[in-house]
Amino acid sequence: MRKSRKKRVGVDRSLYRLRNLVERCFNKLKNARRVATRYDKTAESFLGFIDITSIRLWVRHLST
């Protein structure tokens, strides 16, 4: 929020934290080129690759 703003708007920090977590997850998923460019023609195969990429990220997170 800018200092010059006349009406101050409160920020829900817990909601912002969750939103940030989701955005970081999407960013990591988009690092997989196949997800970012959506080469798959069917929704089923696209979601399958998202599952595979998510599992890969989760396993990598567990190993650290």
C-alpha positions in Angstrom: 0.0 0.0 0.0 1.3 3.4 -0.9 1.8 6.2 1.7 -0.1 8.7 -0.5 -3.3 6.6 -0.4 -6.0 8.5 1.5 -8.1 5.5 2.6 -6.0 2.8 4.4 -7.0 -0.7 3.5 -6.0 -3.5 5.9 -4.2 -6.6 4.7 -5.0 -10.1 6.0 -1.5 -11.5 6.5 -2.6 -15.1 6.8 -4.5 -14.9 3.6 -1.6 -13.2 1.9 0.8 -15.9 3.1 -1.5 -18.6 1.6 -1.8 -16.8 -1.7 2.0 -16.4 -1.9 2.4 -20.1 -1.2 0.0 -21.0 -4.1 1.7 -18.6 -6.5 5.1 -20.1 -5.7 3.7 -23.5 -6.4 2.4 -22.4 -9.8 5.8 -20.8 -10.5 7.6 -24.1 -9.8 5.1 -26.0 -11.9 5.7 -23.6 -14.8 9.4 -24.4 -14.7 8.5 -27.7 -16.3 8.4 -26.5 -19.9 5.7 -29.0 -20.9 3.3 -27.4 -18.3 4.1 -23.8 -19.2 3.6 -24.3 -22.9 0.8 -26.9 -22.7 2.0 -29.3 -25.4 -0.6 -31.9 -24.4 -3.8 -31.8 -26.5 -6.2 -33.3 -24.0 -7.0 -32.1 -20.6 -6.5 -35.5 -19.1 -2.9 -35.8 -20.3 -2.2 -32.2 -19.2 -3.5 -32.9 -15.7 -1.6 -36.1 -15.6 1.6 -34.3 -16.2 0.8 -31.7 -13.6 0.3 -34.6 -11.1 3.7 -36.0 -12.1 5.4 -32.7 -11.7 3.7 -32.0 -8.4 4.9 -35.4 -7.1 8.4 -34.6 -8.2 8.3 -31.3 -6.4 6.9 -32.9 -3.3 9.6 -35.7 -3.2 12.3 -33.0 -3.8 10.9 -31.1 -0.8 10.9 -34.2 1.4 14.5 -34.9 0.6 15.7 -31.5 1.8 
